[in-house]
Amino acid sequence: MLQHKYSNKIFGKKILIIGPYPPPLGGVSIHIKRVKKKLENQKNHVFIFDTSKKFKRKFLSFKNFVKTIFKIKPEIVFFHEPTESVQKLFVTVFLKLFLKYKLLTIDHDCRLLYNFKFLKKLFLKSILKKIDEIVVIGNTTEKCYIDNKIKILHKTSVESPFLKPNLREEEKILKKLPNSVHDFLKEHSPIISANAFVPTILPNGGDLYGFDLCIELIKSLKKTNPTVGLIFGICKIETESHKKYFEKIKKEIKKFNLENNFYFLTSDQEFWPIIKKSDLFVRPTLSDSFGISVHEAITFGVPTIASDVCTRPEGAILFKKENLEQFIQNCFIILESPRTTPNGKPGPSMIKTHEMRAPGP
C-alpha cells in the first residue's frame, strides 16, 4: 500500500505550502490542512499561500504570490497541483534562484496534462527538471505522467495523500452540524454515506461523483427498507453549471419519491465523522486520483465500495466503473452480511435478505 512520506523527518524549518486551503474542504485542501498540522507538531514554522482565493485581476494574484514568497523567505516550499498552475510554478522556480529554498511539487491530479498543447507540455517538462523532488499522488497520477512522457523518475516518488484525521476534533465537528443531520441519522437505517467536491458532469456526459448510481441504489434498497438513508457530503455548489446539475439531481430524487431518503450536506466541516457513523461508504466515481475518504472509511472499519478507476486502499470492495448492476450487487452483499455487535457476536443484517436481492440482468 502506498504511504505518505514527503513530510516525514522535517524539523525546525520555515516552510511555505502553496495550494488550496479550507474552506472549502476537498481532497487536496484536507490533505494540506493535515500536513500543516503534522509539520507544526514537528516544530516547523508553516505558512500557507491559499490558491483557492479569488482575485479580481490575475495580475493582483501574481503580485501577492511573489510578495508572499519574498516576505516569508522559506527554506522549503511544497507546491501542490503543479499542472493546475504552470505559471505560478514557473515563478516559484525562478525565485528559487535567489532565495535558495528546496522545492517539492505534489501533484494530486494531472488529468489536465492530456489536454496540454505540445509547447505547454514542453514548457512544463523544462520547469520540472528544476524541481528538487516530485511527488505524485497515486498510481493514476503516475500513469498520467508516464502517458505524457514526463520521465523524471530519479526525482519522483509515488505516495498516498492520506494522513489520519484528528479524532479529538470529532465531537466539535458533530456539534457544528445542523440538528437535521443528527435527526436524519436517528431516523434512518441503514445509513450510507458518499461525498463529492462539486456536482460535476464530465464533457462526455458522465456523472463524475456517481450521484446517478446512488439514486438507483436507494431506489432498489427502499423497496423493502423504507428507512434507508444516504447522506451525500458536498464541499461547495458555486458556479451556475454546478447549481444547474444539482437541481437536476434533486428533480430525479423527487421523481422517484426519495426526498426523505437523501440528505445533502454542504458544510465547511470535515466529513469523516459522518462516514464513521455509517453502515456503508460508497465512492462510485468515474475518475479519481486516490480518494482520501475511502481510506478514512476503511480506517474506521466502515465497509467501503468504490469504483476501480484508481488504486484503492486494501479492504475496499471494487466494482467496474459505471457498472450499475455490479455496484448495487456489492452494496446488497455488504448490507446483507451480519453486523458485528459490541460484544463481538454476529448481529442482524441491515436489510431483509429473504425479501431483497440486487436486480439481475
C-alpha positions as CSV (number, residue, x, y, z in Angstrom):
1,M,0.0,0.0,0.0
2,L,1.2,3.5,-0.8
3,Q,2.3,5.6,2.1
4,H,2.6,9.3,2.8
5,K,6.3,10.1,3.2
6,Y,7.3,13.6,1.9
7,S,6.6,15.4,5.1
8,N,8.4,13.0,7.3
9,K,11.6,13.8,9.2
10,I,11.4,17.6,8.6
11,F,12.1,19.6,11.8
12,G,12.7,23.2,12.7
13,K,12.3,24.6,9.2
14,K,10.4,27.6,7.7
15,I,8.0,26.1,5.2
16,L,5.6,27.6,2.7
17,I,2.8,25.4,1.3
18,I,1.3,26.6,-1.9
19,G,-2.2,25.1,-2.7
20,P,-5.9,25.2,-1.7
21,Y,-6.6,25.5,2.0
22,P,-10.0,25.1,3.7
23,P,-12.6,26.3,3.3
24,P,-13.9,24.7,1.1
25,L,-13.0,21.2,2.1
26,G,-11.8,19.0,-0.7
27,G,-9.4,16.1,-1.0
28,V,-6.4,18.4,-1.6
29,S,-7.3,21.1,0.9
30,I,-7.9,18.4,3.7
31,H,-4.5,16.9,2.8
32,I,-2.8,20.3,3.1
33,K,-4.6,21.0,6.4
34,R,-3.4,17.8,7.9
35,V,0.2,18.1,6.6
36,K,0.3,21.6,8.0
37,K,-0.7,20.3,11.5
38,K,1.9,17.4,11.2
39,L,4.7,19.8,10.2
40,E,3.8,22.1,13.1
41,N,3.9,19.2,15.5
42,Q,7.4,18.6,14.2
43,K,8.4,22.1,15.4
44,N,8.4,23.7,11.9
45,H,7.0,27.2,11.1
46,V,4.4,26.7,8.4
47,F,2.9,29.3,6.1
48,I,0.1,28.9,3.6
49,F,-0.5,30.6,0.3
50,D,-4.1,29.7,-0.5
51,T,-4.5,29.3,-4.3
52,S,-8.3,28.9,-3.9
53,K,-8.7,32.6,-3.0
54,K,-10.1,34.7,-5.8
55,F,-8.6,37.9,-7.1
56,K,-10.4,40.4,-9.3
57,R,-7.4,40.5,-11.6
58,K,-4.8,37.9,-12.4
59,F,-2.1,40.5,-12.0
60,L,-3.0,41.0,-8.3
61,S,-2.9,37.3,-7.7
62,F,0.7,37.0,-9.0
63,K,1.8,40.2,-7.3
64,N,0.5,38.9,-3.9
65,F,2.1,35.5,-4.7
66,V,5.6,36.9,-5.3
67,K,5.3,39.3,-2.3
68,T,4.4,36.4,0.0
69,I,7.4,34.3,-1.1
70,F,9.8,37.2,-0.6
71,K,8.3,38.1,2.8
72,I,8.5,34.6,4.2
73,K,11.9,33.6,2.7
74,P,11.1,29.9,3.2
75,E,13.6,27.1,3.5
76,I,11.3,24.6,1.9
77,V,8.4,25.1,-0.5
78,F,5.7,22.5,-1.1
79,F,3.9,23.3,-4.4
80,H,0.6,21.4,-4.7
81,E,-1.1,20.8,-8.1
82,P,1.7,22.0,-10.4
83,T,-0.2,21.1,-13.5
84,E,-3.1,23.3,-12.3
85,S,-0.9,26.5,-12.4
86,V,2.1,26.2,-14.6
87,Q,2.6,30.0,-14.4
88,K,2.9,30.1,-10.6
89,L,5.2,27.1,-10.7
90,F,7.5,28.9,-13.2
91,V,7.6,31.9,-10.8
92,T,8.3,29.7,-7.9
93,V,11.2,28.0,-9.7
94,F,12.6,31.4,-10.8
95,L,12.5,32.8,-7.3
96,K,14.3,29.7,-6.1
97,L,17.4,31.1,-7.9
98,F,17.5,34.0,-5.4
99,L,16.1,32.5,-2.2
100,K,17.8,29.1,-2.5
101,Y,14.9,27.1,-0.9
102,K,14.2,23.4,-1.5
103,L,11.2,22.9,-3.8
104,L,8.9,19.9,-3.9
105,T,5.9,19.6,-6.2
106,I,2.9,17.4,-5.0
107,D,0.6,16.5,-7.9
108,H,-2.8,15.2,-6.8
109,D,-4.5,15.0,-10.2
110,C,-2.8,15.8,-13.5
111,R,-5.7,15.0,-15.9
112,L,-5.3,18.4,-17.4
113,L,-2.0,17.2,-18.9
114,Y,-3.8,15.2,-21.5
115,N,-5.3,18.5,-22.9
116,F,-2.0,20.4,-22.9
117,K,-0.7,21.6,-26.2
118,F,2.8,20.4,-27.3
119,L,4.6,23.7,-26.4
120,K,2.9,24.0,-22.9
121,K,3.8,20.4,-22.2
122,L,7.4,21.0,-23.2
123,F,7.4,24.1,-21.0
124,L,6.2,22.1,-18.0
125,K,8.8,19.4,-18.6
126,S,11.6,22.0,-18.6
127,I,10.3,23.5,-15.3
128,L,10.0,20.1,-13.6
129,K,13.7,19.5,-14.3
130,K,14.5,22.3,-11.9
131,I,12.4,20.8,-9.1
132,D,14.2,19.1,-6.2
133,E,11.6,16.4,-5.6
134,I,8.4,15.5,-7.5
135,V,5.7,13.7,-5.5
136,V,2.8,12.2,-7.5
137,I,-0.3,11.1,-5.6
138,G,-1.5,7.6,-6.5
139,N,-0.8,5.3,-9.4
140,T,-3.4,7.1,-11.6
141,T,-1.3,10.3,-11.4
142,E,1.9,8.4,-12.0
143,K,0.3,6.9,-15.2
144,C,-0.7,10.3,-16.3
145,Y,3.0,11.4,-16.1
146,I,4.2,8.3,-18.0
147,D,1.5,8.7,-20.6
148,N,2.6,12.3,-21.3
149,K,6.3,11.3,-21.4
150,I,7.3,13.1,-18.2
151,K,10.0,10.8,-17.1
152,I,12.0,12.5,-14.3
153,L,11.9,9.3,-12.3
154,H,15.2,9.9,-10.3
155,K,13.3,12.8,-8.6
156,T,9.9,11.2,-8.4
157,S,8.1,9.3,-5.7
158,V,4.5,7.9,-5.7
159,E,2.7,8.4,-2.5
160,S,-0.6,8.3,-0.7
161,P,-2.2,11.6,0.4
162,F,-3.7,10.0,3.5
163,L,-3.0,11.2,7.0
164,K,-5.2,10.2,9.9
165,P,-7.7,12.8,11.0
166,N,-7.5,14.2,14.5
167,L,-10.0,12.2,16.4
168,R,-10.2,14.8,19.2
169,E,-12.0,17.1,16.7
170,E,-14.9,14.6,16.2
171,E,-17.2,16.0,18.9
172,K,-16.5,19.6,17.9
173,I,-17.3,18.8,14.2
174,L,-20.5,16.9,15.1
175,K,-21.7,19.8,17.3
176,K,-21.4,22.3,14.4
177,L,-23.6,20.2,12.1
178,P,-27.3,21.1,11.8
179,N,-29.7,19.3,14.0
180,S,-31.4,18.0,10.9
181,V,-28.3,15.8,10.2
182,H,-28.5,14.2,13.7
183,D,-32.2,13.7,13.2
184,F,-31.6,12.0,9.8
185,L,-29.1,9.7,11.4
186,K,-31.5,8.7,14.1
187,E,-34.5,8.2,11.8
188,H,-32.8,6.2,9.1
189,S,-31.3,2.7,8.8
190,P,-29.1,1.5,7.2
191,I,-27.0,4.7,6.8
192,I,-25.0,5.0,3.6
193,S,-22.6,7.9,3.0
194,A,-20.9,9.3,-0.1
195,N,-19.2,12.6,-0.9
196,A,-18.2,14.9,-3.7
197,F,-16.3,18.2,-4.2
198,V,-18.9,19.7,-6.5
199,P,-21.7,18.2,-8.6
200,T,-19.9,17.7,-11.9
201,I,-20.9,16.5,-15.3
202,L,-17.9,15.5,-17.5
203,P,-17.6,16.6,-21.1
204,N,-18.8,13.1,-22.2
205,G,-21.9,13.5,-20.1
206,G,-20.8,11.2,-17.3
207,D,-21.6,12.0,-13.6
208,L,-18.2,12.3,-12.1
209,Y,-19.2,11.5,-8.5
210,G,-21.9,9.0,-9.2
211,F,-25.0,10.8,-8.0
212,D,-26.9,8.9,-10.6
213,L,-25.7,5.5,-9.3
214,C,-26.6,6.4,-5.8
215,I,-30.1,7.3,-6.8
216,E,-30.5,3.9,-8.4
217,L,-29.1,2.2,-5.3
218,I,-31.6,3.9,-2.9
219,K,-34.4,3.1,-5.3
220,S,-33.6,-0.6,-5.0
221,L,-33.0,-0.5,-1.3
222,K,-36.2,1.4,-0.5
223,K,-38.4,-1.3,-1.9
224,T,-38.3,-3.3,1.3
225,N,-36.3,-0.9,3.6
226,P,-38.2,2.5,3.5
227,T,-36.0,3.9,6.2
228,V,-32.7,3.6,4.3
229,G,-30.8,6.9,4.2
230,L,-28.0,8.3,2.2
231,I,-26.0,11.3,3.4
232,F,-24.1,12.9,0.5
233,G,-21.4,15.4,1.5
234,I,-20.8,18.2,-1.0
235,C,-18.0,20.7,-0.5
236,K,-19.5,23.5,-2.5
237,I,-22.0,24.4,-5.1
238,E,-20.5,27.5,-6.7
239,T,-20.9,28.0,-10.5
240,E,-24.1,28.1,-12.5
241,S,-23.3,24.7,-14.1
242,H,-22.9,23.2,-10.6
243,K,-26.2,24.6,-9.5
244,K,-28.0,23.5,-12.7
245,Y,-26.8,20.0,-12.3
246,F,-27.6,19.8,-8.6
247,E,-31.1,20.9,-9.4
248,K,-31.4,18.1,-11.9
249,I,-30.2,15.6,-9.3
250,K,-32.9,16.8,-6.9
251,K,-35.6,16.6,-9.5
252,E,-34.6,12.9,-10.2
253,I,-34.8,12.2,-6.5
254,K,-38.3,13.8,-6.3
255,K,-39.4,11.9,-9.4
256,F,-38.8,8.6,-7.6
257,N,-40.2,9.8,-4.2
258,L,-36.8,9.6,-2.5
259,E,-36.6,13.0,-0.9
260,N,-36.9,11.6,2.6
261,N,-34.1,9.1,2.0
262,F,-31.4,11.6,0.8
263,Y,-29.7,14.3,2.9
264,F,-27.3,16.7,1.1
265,L,-24.7,18.2,3.5
266,T,-22.9,21.2,2.2
267,S,-20.5,22.2,5.0
268,D,-17.1,23.6,5.8
269,Q,-16.7,20.8,8.4
270,E,-14.8,17.6,7.6
271,F,-17.0,14.7,6.5
272,W,-15.2,11.8,8.3
273,P,-17.4,11.8,11.5
274,I,-20.4,11.1,9.2
275,I,-18.5,8.3,7.5
276,K,-17.6,6.9,10.9
277,K,-21.4,6.7,11.8
278,S,-22.3,5.0,8.5
279,D,-23.1,1.3,7.8
280,L,-21.6,1.6,4.3
281,F,-19.5,4.2,2.4
282,V,-19.6,4.3,-1.4
283,R,-17.3,6.1,-3.8
284,P,-18.8,5.5,-7.3
285,T,-16.6,8.0,-9.1
286,L,-15.8,7.9,-12.9
287,S,-12.3,9.3,-12.1
288,D,-10.1,9.6,-9.0
289,S,-6.5,10.2,-8.2
290,F,-6.8,8.4,-4.8
291,G,-9.9,9.2,-2.8
292,I,-8.9,10.1,0.8
293,S,-12.4,9.4,2.1
294,V,-12.1,5.7,1.0
295,H,-9.0,5.4,3.2
296,E,-10.8,7.2,6.1
297,A,-13.8,4.8,5.9
298,I,-11.5,1.7,5.9
299,T,-9.5,3.2,8.8
300,F,-12.8,3.4,10.8
301,G,-13.8,-0.1,9.9
302,V,-16.7,1.1,7.7
303,P,-17.5,-1.3,4.8
304,T,-16.5,0.5,1.6
305,I,-17.4,0.1,-2.1
306,A,-15.6,2.1,-4.7
307,S,-15.1,2.2,-8.5
308,D,-12.0,0.7,-9.9
309,V,-10.7,3.9,-11.5
310,C,-7.6,4.1,-9.4
311,T,-5.6,2.3,-6.8
312,R,-7.7,1.9,-3.7
313,P,-6.6,1.0,-0.2
314,E,-6.6,-2.6,0.9
315,G,-10.0,-3.5,2.2
316,A,-12.1,-1.6,-0.3
317,I,-14.5,-3.7,-2.4
318,L,-14.2,-2.6,-6.1
319,F,-16.7,-2.6,-8.9
320,K,-16.1,-1.8,-12.6
321,K,-16.6,1.8,-13.4
322,E,-20.2,2.7,-14.5
323,N,-21.4,-0.9,-13.9
324,L,-24.6,-0.2,-12.0
325,E,-25.6,-3.8,-11.6
326,Q,-22.2,-4.7,-10.0
327,F,-22.3,-1.6,-7.8
328,I,-25.8,-2.4,-6.4
329,Q,-25.0,-6.1,-6.1
330,N,-21.9,-5.3,-4.0
331,C,-23.9,-3.0,-1.8
332,F,-26.5,-5.6,-1.2
333,I,-23.9,-8.2,-0.3
334,I,-22.4,-5.9,2.3
335,L,-25.7,-4.8,3.8
336,E,-27.0,-8.4,3.9
337,S,-23.9,-9.5,5.9
338,P,-24.5,-9.9,9.7
339,R,-23.4,-6.8,11.6
340,T,-21.0,-7.3,14.5
341,T,-22.4,-6.3,17.9
342,P,-20.3,-4.5,20.6
343,N,-19.7,-7.9,22.3
344,G,-18.2,-9.2,19.1
345,K,-21.0,-11.6,18.2
346,P,-22.9,-11.5,14.9
347,G,-25.9,-9.3,14.9
348,P,-28.8,-8.9,12.4
349,S,-28.1,-7.8,8.8
350,M,-29.0,-4.3,7.8
351,I,-31.6,-5.4,5.2
352,K,-34.1,-8.1,4.7
353,T,-32.2,-10.8,3.0
354,H,-35.2,-13.0,2.3
355,E,-37.1,-10.3,0.5
356,M,-34.4,-8.2,-1.2
357,R,-31.9,-9.0,-4.0
358,A,-29.9,-6.9,-6.3
359,P,-31.5,-6.6,-9.8
360,G,-30.4,-9.3,-12.2
361,P,-29.6,-8.9,-15.9
